[in-house]
Structures are given as structure tokens and as C-alpha cells.
């Protein structure tokens, strides 16, 4: 199965450049929505604007991690190296965006609850999720055989997605969390002014639909170049031995 969107040919590169341009424009638009267009929250003040980026970063991380799980499943079915590289790219981008989510959350929390961090159930779940995916990268570096490394990583990427589900469900299963369930009919999300909702949903769409896929695409392309260089190096070494 050929992944045309991420192919190394001109078509794949053109699509990736177009997506990257849209992602950059979307990022600027998202900042404008969050920092200028959305009205100031009457209770939390200007710091509440960070929330639009905070939640959007988590959506982007979710896209990265679900991409890794899809790549893992596809690799187990096809044994194509491209799917393994796709899964690896998803994990790395997911971790980057999850870190942005945590950092923006800490900045948001400091003036609101007078603390950078608390062992809230949601924050604990996020920590477990990030450590689990960090272990994925350690696993890849700890197995020498390429075939076994790709096999173990594929299985791990599927199992690790349980931590993403756990993070999403933590605020629904634990009433003592500081985080509100955002997508329930009674949540504050549906009581926000229309401009706030546009800023929130707009950033979620931009980060999840443009920024995360663009980052995954470039990381995938970089891995393809690295693999091609490694193959060329082995051929040259083999030719020298002969």
C-alpha cells in the first residue's frame, strides 16, 4: 500500500508544502482569534486566552498519537517500513504537542489556582501518557534488530493509546478533578459567547487538522531521507569491501 501523500516524489512534496503553508497561516489566524477576536473573560481575565491554545495543543497531540496507533496497526498488517516511520513521526509530534499542552496549562493555572502544578487526576493521566510514549522512543533505541524494533514498536504504539483514552476519560471518571468536562451538554463550553466558541473550535481545528499533520509529514519525510542515506551508505561500504 503506497502512502501517496507522504511519498518522496514531487507530488508528495508539493502537498506537504501546501499543508505547511496552510498550517502557518492557520497558526497566525488562531493566535488572532485567541488574543484579539475573543472577548476577555470577565472572571479569569486575559490569562484565560491561553486556554484556547492549551486545549488545541492537546487535540494536536491526540492526532499524533492516534496516527501512531494507525501506523502500528498498518505495519502489523503490511510489514511496510513506511508505516513504521509514520507511527514514529506520530509519537514524536504527539509528545511535542503534549508538552506544549502541559506548559500552557501550567501558565494558565498559576494565576487561577496559585500553583504551577497539582497532582490532579487529569494532570496525573497526562504525565503517565507522556512517560509511556517517551518509553516508546527508548524502546526503539534499545532494540538493535530493525525488524524486531519495528515489530515491538508497532505493538507498543497500539497499546500505548490506552493512556490517551485514559487521559480523555479521567475528568469523566473522577469528580475531584479541577478540569471540567468540556464536551458535555451542561459544560461551560456551550455557555460561552459565540466569539469565544469560534476561537476555541477554530484553534482546535487548526492544530488538529493542519499543524499536527504538517509536523508529522515533515518528520516522516526526514525519516525517509535518513533511511535512503543509510541504504546508500551500506551499498558504498559493501562496494568497498568487494
MIDOSE-1310 file (N, C-alpha, C; in nm, 2 decimals, decimal comma, always signed):
residues 242
xxxx	+0,08/-0,12/+0,00/+0,00/+0,00/+0,00/+0,09/+0,12/+0,00; +0,07/+0,21/-0,10/+0,15/+0,33/-0,11/+0,09/+0,45/-0,04; +0,17/+0,52/+0,04/+0,12/+0,64/+0,11/+0,15/+0,76/+0,02; +0,06/+0,79/-0,08/+0,09/+0,89/-0,18/+0,11/+1,03/-0,12
xxxx	+0,04/+1,06/-0,01/+0,05/+1,19/+0,05/+0,19/+1,22/+0,10; +0,25/+1,11/+0,15/+0,39/+1,13/+0,21/+0,50/+1,07/+0,12; +0,47/+1,05/-0,01/+0,57/+1,00/-0,10/+0,68/+1,10/-0,11; +0,79/+1,04/-0,16/+0,91/+1,12/-0,17/+0,91/+1,20/-0,30
xxxx	+0,82/+1,18/-0,39/+0,81/+1,24/-0,52/+0,77/+1,39/-0,51; +0,77/+1,46/-0,63/+0,73/+1,60/-0,63/+0,58/+1,62/-0,58; +0,49/+1,53/-0,62/+0,35/+1,55/-0,57/+0,34/+1,55/-0,42; +0,41/+1,45/-0,36/+0,40/+1,45/-0,21/+0,47/+1,57/-0,15
xxxx	+0,58/+1,62/-0,20/+0,64/+1,74/-0,15/+0,56/+1,86/-0,17; +0,49/+1,87/-0,29/+0,40/+1,99/-0,31/+0,29/+1,99/-0,21; +0,23/+1,87/-0,19/+0,12/+1,87/-0,09/+0,17/+1,90/+0,05; +0,28/+1,86/+0,08/+0,34/+1,89/+0,22/+0,37/+2,04/+0,23
xxxx	+0,42/+2,10/+0,13/+0,45/+2,24/+0,13/+0,32/+2,32/+0,14; +0,22/+2,28/+0,07/+0,09/+2,35/+0,07/+0,03/+2,33/+0,21; +0,03/+2,21/+0,27/-0,02/+2,19/+0,40/+0,05/+2,27/+0,50; +0,18/+2,29/+0,49/+0,26/+2,36/+0,58/+0,23/+2,51/+0,57
xxxx	+0,21/+2,56/+0,45/+0,16/+2,70/+0,43/+0,03/+2,73/+0,50; -0,06/+2,63/+0,48/-0,19/+2,65/+0,55/-0,18/+2,64/+0,70; -0,09/+2,55/+0,75/-0,07/+2,54/+0,89/-0,02/+2,67/+0,95; +0,08/+2,73/+0,88/+0,14/+2,85/+0,93/+0,03/+2,96/+0,93
xxxx	-0,04/+2,97/+0,82/-0,15/+3,08/+0,81/-0,25/+3,05/+0,92; -0,29/+2,92/+0,94/-0,38/+2,89/+1,04/-0,33/+2,92/+1,18; -0,21/+2,90/+1,21/-0,15/+2,93/+1,34/-0,16/+3,08/+1,37; -0,13/+3,16/+1,27/-0,14/+3,31/+1,29/-0,29/+3,34/+1,31
xxxx	-0,38/+3,29/+1,23/-0,52/+3,31/+1,25/-0,57/+3,27/+1,39; -0,52/+3,15/+1,43/-0,56/+3,10/+1,56/-0,52/+3,20/+1,67; -0,39/+3,25/+1,66/-0,35/+3,34/+1,76/-0,43/+3,47/+1,76; -0,47/+3,52/+1,64/-0,55/+3,64/+1,63/-0,69/+3,61/+1,70
xxxx	-0,74/+3,49/+1,67/-0,87/+3,46/+1,73/-0,86/+3,45/+1,89; -0,75/+3,39/+1,94/-0,74/+3,38/+2,08/-0,70/+3,51/+2,15; -0,61/+3,59/+2,09/-0,56/+3,70/+2,16/-0,63/+3,83/+2,13; -0,70/+3,84/+2,02/-0,77/+3,97/+1,98/-0,92/+3,95/+1,96
xxxx	-0,96/+3,85/+1,88/-1,10/+3,84/+1,85/-1,19/+3,80/+1,97; -1,15/+3,70/+2,04/-1,23/+3,65/+2,16/-1,24/+3,76/+2,26; -1,35/+3,78/+2,32/-1,37/+3,88/+2,43/-1,29/+3,83/+2,56; -1,26/+3,93/+2,64/-1,19/+3,90/+2,77/-1,29/+3,83/+2,86
xxxx	-1,24/+3,72/+2,93/-1,33/+3,65/+3,03/-1,34/+3,74/+3,15; -1,47/+3,76/+3,19/-1,50/+3,86/+3,30/-1,45/+3,81/+3,43; -1,43/+3,68/+3,45/-1,39/+3,62/+3,58/-1,24/+3,60/+3,58; -1,18/+3,53/+3,48/-1,04/+3,50/+3,48/-0,95/+3,60/+3,42
xxxx	-1,00/+3,69/+3,34/-0,92/+3,80/+3,28/-0,85/+3,75/+3,15; -0,74/+3,82/+3,12/-0,67/+3,80/+3,00/-0,60/+3,66/+2,99; -0,56/+3,61/+3,11/-0,49/+3,48/+3,11/-0,58/+3,37/+3,05; -0,71/+3,38/+3,05/-0,80/+3,28/+3,00/-0,77/+3,25/+2,85
xxxx	-0,71/+3,35/+2,78/-0,69/+3,34/+2,64/-0,59/+3,22/+2,61; -0,51/+3,19/+2,71/-0,41/+3,08/+2,69/-0,49/+2,94/+2,67; -0,61/+2,94/+2,73/-0,69/+2,82/+2,73/-0,71/+2,77/+2,58; -0,74/+2,87/+2,49/-0,76/+2,83/+2,35/-0,65/+2,75/+2,29
xxxx	-0,53/+2,79/+2,32/-0,41/+2,72/+2,27/-0,38/+2,59/+2,35; -0,41/+2,60/+2,48/-0,39/+2,48/+2,56/-0,47/+2,36/+2,52; -0,60/+2,38/+2,50/-0,68/+2,27/+2,45/-0,65/+2,23/+2,31; -0,62/+2,33/+2,22/-0,59/+2,30/+2,09/-0,46/+2,21/+2,08
xxxx	-0,36/+2,24/+2,16/-0,24/+2,16/+2,16/-0,27/+2,01/+2,20; -0,36/+1,99/+2,29/-0,40/+1,85/+2,33/-0,47/+1,78/+2,21; -0,55/+1,86/+2,14/-0,61/+1,80/+2,02/-0,50/+1,76/+1,92; -0,40/+1,85/+1,90/-0,29/+1,81/+1,81/-0,22/+1,69/+1,86
xxxx	-0,19/+1,68/+1,99/-0,12/+1,56/+2,04/-0,21/+1,44/+2,02; -0,34/+1,45/+2,03/-0,43/+1,33/+2,01/-0,41/+1,29/+1,87; -0,41/+1,38/+1,77/-0,39/+1,34/+1,63/-0,26/+1,27/+1,61; -0,15/+1,32/+1,68/-0,02/+1,25/+1,67/-0,03/+1,11/+1,72
xxxx	-0,09/+1,09/+1,84/-0,09/+0,96/+1,90/-0,18/+0,86/+1,83; -0,29/+0,91/+1,78/-0,38/+0,82/+1,70/-0,32/+0,78/+1,57; -0,24/+0,87/+1,51/-0,16/+0,84/+1,39/-0,06/+0,73/+1,42; +0,00/+0,74/+1,53/+0,10/+0,63/+1,57/+0,03/+0,50/+1,58
xxxx	-0,09/+0,50/+1,64/-0,16/+0,37/+1,66/-0,21/+0,32/+1,52; -0,25/+0,40/+1,43/-0,29/+0,36/+1,30/-0,17/+0,31/+1,22; -0,06/+0,38/+1,24/+0,07/+0,33/+1,17/+0,11/+0,19/+1,23; +0,09/+0,17/+1,36/+0,13/+0,04/+1,42/+0,04/-0,07/+1,36
xxxx	-0,09/-0,04/+1,35/-0,18/-0,15/+1,30/-0,15/-0,18/+1,15; -0,13/-0,07/+1,08/-0,10/-0,09/+0,93/+0,04/-0,16/+0,91; +0,13/-0,13/+1,00/+0,26/-0,21/+0,99/+0,25/-0,35/+1,02; +0,17/-0,39/+1,12/+0,15/-0,53/+1,15/+0,08/-0,60/+1,04
xxxx	-0,01/-0,53/+0,97/-0,08/-0,59/+0,86/+0,00/-0,60/+0,73; +0,09/-0,50/+0,70/+0,15/-0,50/+0,57/+0,30/-0,52/+0,58; +0,36/-0,50/+0,70/+0,51/-0,50/+0,72/+0,58/-0,40/+0,63; +0,52/-0,29/+0,60/+0,58/-0,19/+0,52/+0,65/-0,09/+0,61
xxxx	+0,78/-0,06/+0,58/+0,86/+0,03/+0,67/+0,80/+0,17/+0,68; +0,73/+0,21/+0,57/+0,67/+0,34/+0,57/+0,57/+0,36/+0,68; +0,50/+0,26/+0,71/+0,40/+0,27/+0,82/+0,47/+0,28/+0,96; +0,58/+0,21/+0,97/+0,66/+0,23/+1,10/+0,71/+0,37/+1,11
xxxx	+0,76/+0,43/+1,00/+0,81/+0,56/+1,01/+0,70/+0,66/+1,04; +0,58/+0,63/+0,98/+0,47/+0,71/+1,01/+0,43/+0,71/+1,16; +0,43/+0,59/+1,22/+0,40/+0,58/+1,36/+0,50/+0,65/+1,44; +0,63/+0,64/+1,41/+0,73/+0,71/+1,48/+0,71/+0,86/+1,48
xxxx	+0,68/+0,91/+1,36/+0,66/+1,05/+1,34/+0,54/+1,10/+1,43; +0,43/+1,02/+1,43/+0,32/+1,05/+1,51/+0,35/+1,06/+1,66; +0,43/+0,97/+1,71/+0,47/+0,97/+1,85/+0,55/+1,10/+1,88; +0,65/+1,13/+1,80/+0,73/+1,24/+1,83/+0,66/+1,37/+1,82
xxxx	+0,57/+1,39/+1,72/+0,49/+1,51/+1,72/+0,39/+1,51/+1,83; +0,33/+1,40/+1,86/+0,23/+1,39/+1,97/+0,30/+1,43/+2,11; +0,42/+1,39/+2,13/+0,49/+1,43/+2,25/+0,52/+1,57/+2,25; +0,56/+1,63/+2,14/+0,59/+1,77/+2,14/+0,47/+1,86/+2,17
xxxx	+0,36/+1,82/+2,11/+0,23/+1,90/+2,13/+0,18/+1,87/+2,27; +0,20/+1,75/+2,32/+0,15/+1,72/+2,46/+0,24/+1,81/+2,56; +0,36/+1,83/+2,53/+0,45/+1,91/+2,62/+0,40/+2,06/+2,61; +0,36/+2,11/+2,49/+0,31/+2,24/+2,48/+0,18/+2,25/+2,56
xxxx	+0,09/+2,15/+2,55/-0,03/+2,14/+2,63/+0,00/+2,16/+2,78; +0,10/+2,08/+2,83/+0,13/+2,09/+2,97/+0,18/+2,23/+3,01; +0,27/+2,28/+2,93/+0,33/+2,41/+2,96/+0,23/+2,52/+2,96; +0,15/+2,52/+2,86/+0,04/+2,63/+2,86/-0,06/+2,61/+2,97
xxxx	-0,08/+2,48/+3,01/-0,17/+2,46/+3,12/-0,11/+2,51/+3,25; +0,02/+2,50/+3,27/+0,09/+2,55/+3,39/+0,08/+2,70/+3,39; +0,11/+2,76/+3,28/+0,10/+2,91/+3,27/-0,04/+2,96/+3,30; -0,14/+2,88/+3,25/-0,28/+2,92/+3,28/-0,32/+2,90/+3,42
xxxx	-0,27/+2,79/+3,48/-0,31/+2,76/+3,62/-0,25/+2,85/+3,72; -0,13/+2,90/+3,70/-0,06/+2,98/+3,80/-0,14/+3,09/+3,86; -0,20/+3,18/+3,78/-0,28/+3,29/+3,84/-0,42/+3,25/+3,88; -0,46/+3,13/+3,83/-0,60/+3,09/+3,86/-0,61/+3,01/+3,99
xxxx	-0,52/+2,92/+4,01/-0,52/+2,84/+4,13/-0,40/+2,86/+4,22; -0,32/+2,95/+4,18/-0,20/+2,99/+4,26/-0,10/+2,88/+4,26; -0,09/+2,80/+4,16/+0,01/+2,69/+4,15/+0,04/+2,65/+4,01; +0,17/+2,62/+3,99/+0,21/+2,58/+3,85/+0,16/+2,43/+3,82
xxxx	+0,15/+2,35/+3,93/+0,12/+2,21/+3,90/+0,05/+2,15/+4,03; -0,05/+2,07/+4,01/-0,10/+1,99/+4,12/-0,12/+1,85/+4,06; -0,12/+1,75/+4,15/-0,14/+1,61/+4,11/-0,29/+1,58/+4,09; -0,35/+1,66/+4,01/-0,49/+1,65/+3,97/-0,50/+1,52/+3,89
xxxx	-0,62/+1,45/+3,89/-0,63/+1,32/+3,82/-0,60/+1,34/+3,67; -0,64/+1,45/+3,61/-0,62/+1,48/+3,47/-0,47/+1,50/+3,44; -0,40/+1,58/+3,53/-0,26/+1,60/+3,51/-0,18/+1,47/+3,53; -0,22/+1,39/+3,63/-0,16/+1,26/+3,65/-0,17/+1,18/+3,53
xxxx	-0,29/+1,17/+3,47/-0,31/+1,09/+3,35/-0,22/+1,14/+3,23; -0,21/+1,27/+3,22/-0,12/+1,33/+3,11/+0,02/+1,29/+3,13; +0,07/+1,30/+3,26/+0,20/+1,26/+3,29/+0,23/+1,11/+3,25; +0,14/+1,02/+3,29/+0,15/+0,88/+3,25/+0,16/+0,86/+3,10
xxxx	+0,07/+0,94/+3,03/+0,07/+0,93/+2,89/+0,20/+0,97/+2,83; +0,26/+1,08/+2,87/+0,38/+1,13/+2,82/+0,50/+1,04/+2,85; +0,50/+0,98/+2,97/+0,61/+0,89/+3,01/+0,59/+0,76/+2,92; +0,47/+0,72/+2,90/+0,45/+0,60/+2,82/+0,51/+0,61/+2,68
xxxx	+0,48/+0,73/+2,62/+0,53/+0,75/+2,48/+0,68/+0,78/+2,48; +0,73/+0,84/+2,59/+0,87/+0,85/+2,59/+0,94/+0,72/+2,60; +0,88/+0,62/+2,67/+0,93/+0,49/+2,67/+0,93/+0,42/+2,53; +0,83/+0,46/+2,45/+0,83/+0,41/+2,31/+0,96/+0,45/+2,24
xxxx	+1,00/+0,57/+2,25/+1,12/+0,62/+2,19/+1,25/+0,54/+2,24; +1,24/+0,52/+2,37/+1,35/+0,44/+2,44/+1,36/+0,30/+2,38; +1,24/+0,24/+2,36/+1,23/+0,10/+2,31/+1,29/+0,10/+2,17; +1,26/+0,20/+2,09/+1,32/+0,20/+1,95/+1,47/+0,21/+1,96
xxxx	+1,52/+0,28/+2,05/+1,67/+0,29/+2,06/+1,74/+0,17/+2,13; +1,66/+0,09/+2,19/+1,71/-0,02/+2,27/+1,71/-0,16/+2,20; +1,65/-0,17/+2,08/+1,65/-0,29/+2,01/+1,73/-0,28/+1,88; +1,83/-0,36/+1,87/+1,92/-0,35/+1,76/+1,87/-0,40/+1,62
xxxx	+1,80/-0,51/+1,63/+1,74/-0,57/+1,50/+1,63/-0,48/+1,45; +1,65/-0,43/+1,33/+1,54/-0,34/+1,27/+1,41/-0,40/+1,26; +1,40/-0,53/+1,22/+1,27/-0,60/+1,21/+1,20/-0,61/+1,35; +1,28/-0,66/+1,45/+1,22/-0,67/+1,58/+1,19/-0,53/+1,64
xxxx	+1,27/-0,43/+1,61/+1,24/-0,30/+1,66/+1,11/-0,25/+1,60; +1,09/-0,26/+1,47/+0,96/-0,22/+1,41/+0,84/-0,30/+1,46; +0,86/-0,43/+1,49/+0,75/-0,51/+1,53/+0,71/-0,47/+1,68; +0,81/-0,46/+1,76/+0,78/-0,42/+1,90/+0,72/-0,28/+1,91
xxxx	+0,77/-0,19/+1,83/+0,72/-0,05/+1,83/+0,58/-0,05/+1,78; +0,55/-0,13/+1,68/+0,41/-0,13/+1,63/+0,31/-0,18/+1,74; +0,35/-0,28/+1,81/+0,26/-0,33/+1,91/+0,25/-0,23/+2,03; +0,36/-0,17/+2,06/+0,36/-0,08/+2,17/+0,28/+0,04/+2,14
xxxx	+0,29/+0,10/+2,02/+0,21/+0,22/+1,98/+0,06/+0,19/+1,99; +0,02/+0,07/+1,97/-0,12/+0,04/+1,98/-0,17/+0,03/+2,12; -0,09/-0,04/+2,21/-0,12/-0,05/+2,35/-0,11/+0,09/+2,42; -0,01/+0,17/+2,38/+0,01/+0,30/+2,45/-0,11/+0,39/+2,43
xxxx	-0,19/+0,37/+2,32/-0,30/+0,46/+2,30/-0,40/+0,45/+2,41; -0,40/+0,34/+2,49/-0,49/+0,33/+2,61/-0,47/+0,45/+2,70; -0,34/+0,50/+2,71/-0,31/+0,61/+2,80/-0,38/+0,74/+2,75; -0,39/+0,75/+2,62/-0,46/+0,87/+2,56/-0,61/+0,86/+2,60
xxxx	-0,67/+0,74/+2,59/-0,81/+0,73/+2,62/-0,83/+0,75/+2,77; -0,73/+0,71/+2,85/-0,74/+0,73/+3,00/-0,73/+0,88/+3,03; -0,65/+0,95/+2,96/-0,64/+1,10/+2,98/-0,77/+1,16/+2,95; -0,83/+1,12/+2,84/-0,96/+1,18/+2,79/-1,07/+1,15/+2,89
xxxx	-1,07/+1,03/+2,95/-1,18/+0,98/+3,04/-1,16/+1,02/+3,18; -1,04/+1,07/+3,22/-1,01/+1,10/+3,36/-1,10/+1,20/+3,42; -1,14/+1,30/+3,35/-1,22/+1,40/+3,40/-1,37/+1,36/+3,40; -1,40/+1,25/+3,33/-1,53/+1,19/+3,34/-1,55/+1,09/+3,45
xxxx	-1,44/+1,03/+3,49/-1,45/+0,92/+3,59/-1,42/+0,97/+3,73; -1,35/+1,09/+3,74/-1,31/+1,14/+3,87/-1,37/+1,28/+3,89; -1,47/+1,29/+3,98/-1,53/+1,41/+4,01/-1,45/+1,51/+4,08; -1,33/+1,47/+4,14/-1,25/+1,56/+4,22/-1,14/+1,63/+4,13
xxxx	-1,15/+1,62/+4,00/-1,06/+1,69/+3,92/-1,09/+1,84/+3,90; -0,98/+1,92/+3,88/-1,00/+2,06/+3,86/-1,05/+2,09/+3,72; -1,04/+1,99/+3,63/-1,08/+2,01/+3,49/-1,22/+1,98/+3,47; -1,29/+2,07/+3,39/-1,43/+2,05/+3,37/-1,44/+1,96/+3,24
xxxx	-1,55/+1,88/+3,23/-1,58/+1,81/+3,11/-1,63/+1,91/+3,01; -1,55/+1,92/+2,90/-1,57/+2,03/+2,80/-1,69/+2,00/+2,71; -1,71/+1,87/+2,67/-1,80/+1,84/+2,57/-1,93/+1,77/+2,62; -1,96/+1,81/+2,74/-2,09/+1,76/+2,79/-2,20/+1,87/+2,76
xxxx	-2,32/+1,84/+2,75/-2,43/+1,94/+2,72/-2,43/+2,05/+2,82; -2,40/+2,02/+2,95/-2,41/+2,12/+3,06/-2,28/+2,19/+3,08; -2,17/+2,17/+3,00/-2,04/+2,23/+3,03/-2,04/+2,38/+3,00; -1,94/+2,44/+3,05/-1,93/+2,59/+3,02/-1,90/+2,62/+2,87
xxxx	-1,85/+2,52/+2,80/-1,82/+2,54/+2,66/-1,95/+2,59/+2,58; -2,06/+2,53/+2,61/-2,18/+2,56/+2,54/-2,25/+2,69/+2,60; -2,19/+2,74/+2,70/-2,24/+2,87/+2,76/-2,15/+2,99/+2,72; -2,05/+2,96/+2,65/-1,95/+3,06/+2,61/-2,02/+3,15/+2,51
xxxx	-1,98/+3,28/+2,50/-2,02/+3,36/+2,39/-1,97/+3,31/+2,26; -2,04/+3,34/+2,15/-2,01/+3,28/+2,02/-1,87/+3,31/+1,98; -1,81/+3,43/+2,01/-1,68/+3,46/+1,97/-1,58/+3,37/+2,04; -1,60/+3,34/+2,17/-1,51/+3,25/+2,24/-1,52/+3,11/+2,18
xxxx	-1,64/+3,06/+2,15/-1,65/+2,93/+2,09/-1,58/+2,92/+1,95; -1,59/+3,03/+1,88/-1,52/+3,03/+1,75/-1,37/+3,03/+1,77; -1,32/+3,10/+1,87/-1,17/+3,10/+1,90/-1,13/+2,96/+1,94; -1,21/+2,90/+2,02/-1,17/+2,76/+2,08/-1,18/+2,66/+1,97
xxxx	-1,29/+2,65/+1,90/-1,31/+2,55/+1,80/-1,22/+2,57/+1,68; -1,20/+2,70/+1,65/-1,11/+2,73/+1,54/-0,96/+2,69/+1,56; -0,91/+2,71/+1,68/-0,78/+2,67/+1,72/-0,77/+2,51/+1,72; -0,87/+2,45/+1,78/-0,87/+2,30/+1,78/-0,86/+2,24/+1,64
xxxx	-0,94/+2,30/+1,55/-0,94/+2,26/+1,41/-0,80/+2,28/+1,34; -0,74/+2,40/+1,37/-0,62/+2,44/+1,31/-0,50/+2,34/+1,36; -0,50/+2,32/+1,49/-0,39/+2,24/+1,55/-0,41/+2,09/+1,51; -0,53/+2,05/+1,52/-0,56/+1,91/+1,49/-0,56/+1,87/+1,34
xxxx	-0,61/+1,97/+1,26/-0,62/+1,94/+1,12/-0,51/+1,99/+1,03; -0,43/+2,08/+1,08/-0,33/+2,14/+0,99/-0,19/+2,13/+1,05; -0,17/+2,18/+1,18/-0,04/+2,19/+1,24/+0,02/+2,05/+1,26; -0,06/+1,96/+1,33/-0,01/+1,83/+1,36/+0,01/+1,75/+1,24
xxxx	-0,08/+1,74/+1,14/-0,04/+1,67/+1,02/+0,08/+1,72/+0,94; +0,10/+1,85/+0,94/+0,21/+1,91/+0,87/+0,34/+1,87/+0,94; +0,34/+1,87/+1,08/+0,46/+1,83/+1,15/+0,49/+1,68/+1,13; +0,39/+1,60/+1,13/+0,40/+1,46/+1,11/+0,46/+1,43/+0,97
xxxx	+0,41/+1,51/+0,87/+0,46/+1,49/+0,73/+0,60/+1,53/+0,72; +0,65/+1,64/+0,78/+0,79/+1,67/+0,77/+0,88/+1,57/+0,84; +0,83/+1,53/+0,96/+0,91/+1,43/+1,03/+0,92/+1,30/+0,96; +0,81/+1,26/+0,89/+0,81/+1,14/+0,81/+0,91/+1,15/+0,69
xxxx	+0,90/+1,27/+0,63/+0,99/+1,29/+0,52/+1,14/+1,29/+0,56; +1,17/+1,35/+0,67/+1,30/+1,34/+0,73/+1,35/+1,20/+0,75; +1,26/+1,12/+0,80/+1,30/+0,98/+0,83/+1,32/+0,90/+0,70; +1,24/+0,94/+0,59/+1,26/+0,88/+0,46/+1,40/+0,91/+0,41
xxxx	+1,44/+1,04/+0,42/+1,57/+1,08/+0,37/+1,68/+1,01/+0,45; +1,66/+1,00/+0,58/+1,76/+0,93/+0,67/+1,77/+0,78/+0,62; +1,66/+0,71/+0,60/+1,67/+0,57/+0,56/+1,74/+0,56/+0,42; +1,71/+0,65/+0,33/+1,77/+0,65/+0,20/+1,92/+0,67/+0,21
xxxx	+1,96/+0,76/+0,30/+2,11/+0,78/+0,32/+2,17/+0,66/+0,38; +2,11/+0,59/+0,47/+2,16/+0,47/+0,54/+2,18/+0,36/+0,43; +2,08/+0,34/+0,35/+2,09/+0,24/+0,25/+2,20/+0,27/+0,15; +2,22/+0,40/+0,11/+2,33/+0,43/+0,02/+2,46/+0,41/+0,09
xxxx	+2,47/+0,44/+0,22/+2,60/+0,42/+0,29/+2,64/+0,27/+0,29; +2,54/+0,19/+0,32/+2,56/+0,04/+0,32/+2,61/-0,01/+0,19; +2,55/+0,04/+0,08/+2,59/+0,00/-0,05/+2,73/+0,04/-0,08; +2,76/+0,16/-0,04/+2,90/+0,21/-0,07/+3,00/+0,13/+0,01
xxxx	+2,97/+0,10/+0,14/+3,06/+0,02/+0,22/+3,07/-0,12/+0,16; +2,96/-0,18/+0,12/+2,96/-0,31/+0,06/+3,05/-0,31/-0,07; +3,04/-0,20/-0,15/+3,12/-0,20/-0,27/+3,27/-0,18/-0,24; +3,30/-0,11/-0,13/+3,44/-0,10/-0,09/+3,50/-0,23/-0,05
xx	+3,42/-0,32/+0,02/+3,47/-0,44/+0,07/+3,50/-0,54/-0,05; +3,42/-0,52/-0,16/+3,44/-0,61/-0,27/+3,56/-0,56/-0,36
